[in-house]
Amino acid sequence: MKKFALAGVAVTGILASAGCFLSSQTAAEPLVVRVPLPAPGADAQAVLTAVRDRVRALPASNRTDGVVIELAPGVWNLKKGLKFGPEDSGTETAPVVWRGAA
């Protein structure tokens, strides 16, 4: 997969402010959002909350094959748990998956 910054992508306003990267999407592949580890002293809670909220806001046409959110390796210091609701699961055919990057 080709990886590029969100700068020229249709969902720029949705995920770019969180500093994420988006992998190109081909037919029957999920949209992959790569989230870099925040700089020391940055609010990791705010970064993850922003990513979650922006994925929720993605148009259904951008999520037809699902969404994978990959978190960069490292320590993500959270002040409290990140809350997920039913809207964060996607659908059976287009799931939303959070995972650590390999």
Salt bridges, closest charged atoms under 4 A:
ASP43 OD2 - LYS79 NZ 3.97
ASP53 OD1 - ARG52 NH2 2.86
ASP53 OD1 - ARG56 NH1 3.64
GLU70 OE1 - ARG34 NE 3.19
GLU70 OE2 - ARG99 NH2 2.66
GLU87 OE2 - ARG56 NH2 3.20
ASP88 OD1 - ARG56 NE 2.64
